[in-house]
Amino acid sequence: MAFDVLELSITFVTQIAPLVARLERHDRDLADQLRRAANGIGLQVSEAVDRKARDSANRFRIARASAVEATTALRLGVAWGHLADADCAAAHESLDRLRAMLWRLMR
C-alpha cells in the first residue's frame, strides 16, 4: 500500500500544479504553502518506505498532516475566491484517499 500512496501523492501534485500556478498570481504565500504540503506528502512517504516500522509510522503521520494542510490550503484558495470548488474536486478526492490510506499505514 505504501507504494500506492506514493504514486497517488505524485498524481495529486499533477492535479494541483495548474491550481498552484493560478493561486500564485493572487497569493504567493498560500501557493507556496500548498506546494510545500503537497511535496511533503510524497517525500515523507518515500522516506517511510525505507525506515523501520515505528519510525515509518511517524513518517506516515507527518505525511497525513501534510495532506490535511493541503486540504485546508485548497479550501482557503476557494474561500478567498482565487480557486473554484469545481476545479479542486479531483484534488480533494485524491486527498481523501491519501488521508485514508495514510491513516491505515500509520497504525
Phi and psi in degrees as a GROMACS rama.xvg file:
@    title "Ramachandran Plot"
@    xaxis  label "Phi"
@    yaxis  label "Psi"
@TYPE xy
-60.0051  -38.2959  ALA-2
-70.6195  -32.7398  PHE-3
-64.1144  -39.9696  ASP-4
-64.2143  -42.2459  VAL-5
-61.7983  -46.3064  LEU-6
-63.3496  -40.5789  GLU-7
-66.2702  -35.986  LEU-8
-65.3997  -34.2842  SER-9
-71.9445  -39.6055  ILE-10
-59.9914  -41.0723  THR-11
-58.9734  -43.188  PHE-12
-61.4543  -41.318  VAL-13
-60.9228  -38.9899  THR-14
-67.5154  -37.7773  GLN-15
-92.8041  -8.06992  ILE-16
-51.96  -48.8594  ALA-17
-67.9798  -29.676  PRO-18
-69.2563  -40.0221  LEU-19
-63.585  -42.2081  VAL-20
-61.7507  -41.4945  ALA-21
-67.8677  -43.692  ARG-22
-63.0908  -36.0537  LEU-23
-61.3723  -30.622  GLU-24
-66.9455  -22.9999  ARG-25
-109.586  -35.566  HIS-26
-149.441  91.786  ASP-27
-61.8047  -38.2098  ARG-28
-63.8814  -46.1452  ASP-29
-65.9513  -38.9804  LEU-30
-62.2759  -42.601  ALA-31
-65.1837  -40.8415  ASP-32
-63.4859  -42.8446  GLN-33
-63.6338  -43.3079  LEU-34
-61.3837  -45.4477  ARG-35
-67.5483  -38.2342  ARG-36
-64.7479  -43.8365  ALA-37
-63.1241  -44.6505  ALA-38
-63.1918  -38.6877  ASN-39
-60.7402  -35.5436  GLY-40
-59.1998  -56.4582  ILE-41
-64.6725  -40.4775  GLY-42
-66.5506  -41.2772  LEU-43
-68.0684  -39.5371  GLN-44
-63.1735  -45.9523  VAL-45
-63.9518  -34.037  SER-46
-70.5796  -37.7411  GLU-47
-63.3677  -34.74  ALA-48
-60.9656  -28.59  VAL-49
-101.351  15.1766  ASP-50
-115.579  168.11  ARG-51
-71.8576  159.403  LYS-52
-48.9418  -52.2728  ALA-53
-65.5109  -46.0702  ARG-54
-68.0192  -34.3935  ASP-55
-60.9064  -43.1717  SER-56
-59.6115  -38.533  ALA-57
-64.8501  -39.597  ASN-58
-64.0926  -41.0611  ARG-59
-64.7417  -35.6931  PHE-60
-64.0843  -42.5305  ARG-61
-66.343  -40.4485  ILE-62
-62.0351  -40.1032  ALA-63
-65.3734  -39.8576  ARG-64
-62.1887  -36.8758  ALA-65
-66.7592  -35.22  SER-66
-66.6747  -39.1197  ALA-67
-64.1919  -42.1982  VAL-68
-62.35  -42.2866  GLU-69
-63.9774  -39.3883  ALA-70
-59.2578  -46.6328  THR-71
-66.0394  -38.5956  THR-72
-61.6688  -42.3649  ALA-73
-63.845  -43.4412  LEU-74
-62.3641  -38.8673  ARG-75
-66.3666  -39.3688  LEU-76
-58.7089  -38.8542  GLY-77
-70.5792  -44.5214  VAL-78
-60.1217  -36.3503  ALA-79
-78.2439  -8.59294  TRP-80
84.5652  12.4426  GLY-81
-86.6911  -24.5178  HIS-82
-129.293  155.4  LEU-83
-100.795  143.734  ALA-84
-51.5187  -44.908  ASP-85
-62.1052  -34.2923  ALA-86
-70.3552  -21.6676  ASP-87
-97.4426  -3.40589  CYS-88
-57.8201  -48.5552  ALA-89
-64.5322  -39.318  ALA-90
-64.8448  -40.3393  ALA-91
-65.4057  -38.1613  HIS-92
-61.9384  -44.3791  GLU-93
-62.8331  -41.8031  SER-94
-64.3933  -38.9813  LEU-95
-59.3188  -46.2747  ASP-96
-65.299  -42.6245  ARG-97
-60.3878  -46.7229  LEU-98
-61.3217  -41.6646  ARG-99
-65.415  -45.5927  ALA-100
-64.2719  -42.6387  MET-101
-66.511  -35.7879  LEU-102
-57.7799  -45.1766  TRP-103
-65.546  -39.4813  ARG-104
-70.7405  -30.3293  LEU-105
-84.2565  -5.06408  MET-106
